[in-house]
Structures are given as structure tokens and as C-alpha cells.
């Protein structure tokens, strides 16, 4: 089954996004807090909260391999598939990002069983 997304504009352009030294920014979109990450000129998005102990991922960092690292216990997550790469077995929700002529957009999956959790 093909996934369908509701797309939300988060910026006019990649250059307009306020990335700091950590290359992670926190955004609230449709009532959800997410992290938007810039690493090696590639933009990705994920849940704001670490699935292990609730750490605020925007306070973490991105390692050399492009994984987001939780500031609490240093758990690492692949930003492309959400898998925990440090071996603990957790999964981080990731979101597709598209750069279009009209701006930068993040997609939230439609008709997903977990949508009611918001």
C-alpha cells in the first residue's frame, strides 16, 4: 500500500531555515514537535522526543555518520529510517522532507493507526 502524506510548509527555502551550530532545529507543525536536521547538505526530520527516555533531541547533536544523538543517554538514531544504531532496539519516527520551488515541506502520514496519538 502506498503511503499518503499531508504536506506542511516549514520554510520558504533551505537557506531561510535558522540552523545553529548543532544543525538541529525544533519546529511545531500541526501540533507536533519535530526536529529538522541538516547534515552534509541533506535535510531530514524526526520526532522531537527520544523513544528511550524522552530526551529532547533538538538539544542533542548529529554525529559524523549523520545519526542524531540523544543528549540524555547518547542513544543514536539513523535519520533516514529511524533505527537505533547503538544497539538498544528503539525506533525513532522519521518524516519525509521535500524541497520544492514553493519552499521546504515535511510530510505527515495520513490514515496511520498512530495519528490519534498526536
C-alpha positions in Angstrom: 0.0 0.0 0.0 1.4 3.4 -1.0 1.7 5.9 1.8 -0.1 9.2 1.5 1.1 12.3 3.2 -0.2 15.7 4.3 2.5 18.2 3.5 3.3 21.2 5.7 5.5 24.1 4.6 8.2 24.8 7.2 10.3 27.4 5.3 10.5 29.5 2.1 13.8 27.9 1.3 16.6 25.8 2.9 18.7 28.9 3.3 15.9 30.6 5.3 16.0 27.9 8.0 17.6 29.0 11.3 20.1 26.2 11.7 22.6 26.7 14.5 25.9 25.0 15.2 24.2 21.7 16.0 22.3 21.7 12.7 19.2 20.7 14.5 16.1 22.9 14.9 12.8 22.3 16.6 9.6 23.0 14.8 6.0 22.7 15.8 3.8 21.6 12.9 0.1 20.7 13.2 0.5 20.4 16.9 3.5 18.0 16.7 7.0 18.9 17.8 9.7 17.6 15.4 13.4 18.1 14.8 14.6 19.2 11.4 18.2 18.3 10.8 20.8 19.5 8.2 23.8 17.2 7.7 26.1 17.3 4.6 23.6 19.5 2.7 20.8 16.9 3.3 17.7 17.8 5.3 15.8 15.2 7.3 13.1 15.3 10.0 12.2 13.2 13.0 10.2 13.1 16.3 11.4 15.6 18.9 11.4 13.1 21.7 13.8 10.2 22.1 11.8 6.9 22.4 14.1 5.6 25.1 13.7 8.1 28.0 12.1 11.2 26.4 15.2 13.2 25.8 14.8 16.4 23.8 16.6 15.5 20.6 17.0 19.1 19.5 19.3 19.5 22.5 21.4 16.7 21.1 23.8 16.6 18.2 24.4 14.9 14.8 27.5 12.6 14.7 29.9 12.3 11.8 27.8 9.4 10.3 24.7 11.6 10.2 22.9 10.0 13.2 21.0 12.1 15.7 22.3 11.6 19.2 20.1 12.0 22.3 21.6 14.3 24.9 20.5 12.1 27.9 22.0 8.7 27.3 23.8 9.1 23.9 21.5 6.7 22.0 22.0 7.2 18.3 19.3 7.0 15.5 19.6 6.8 11.8 17.7 9.8 10.4 16.8 8.1 7.2 15.0 5.1 8.7 14.7 5.9 12.4 16.5 2.7 13.5 18.6 2.8 16.7 22.2 2.3 15.6 23.7 1.9 19.0 22.1 -1.5 19.6 19.3 -0.9 22.1 16.5 -1.7 19.6 14.5 1.6 19.8 12.8 3.2 16.8 12.5 6.9 16.1 9.7 8.3 14.0 11.0 10.0 10.8 9.2 12.2 8.3 9.8 12.8 4.6 11.1 16.2 3.6 10.9 17.8 0.2 12.5 20.9 -1.1 10.2 22.3 -3.8 10.1 25.6 -5.7 7.5 26.8 -3.2 9.6 26.0 -0.1 10.6 23.3 2.3 7.9 20.8 3.2 7.5 18.0 5.8 5.1 15.1 5.3 2.9 13.5 8.0 1.4 10.1 7.1 -2.3 10.1 6.5 -4.6 7.3 7.8 -1.9 6.0 10.1 -3.0 4.0 13.1 -0.8 6.2 15.3 -2.3 9.5 14.1 -4.8 9.6 17.0 -1.8 9.8 19.5 -0.8 13.3 18.4 
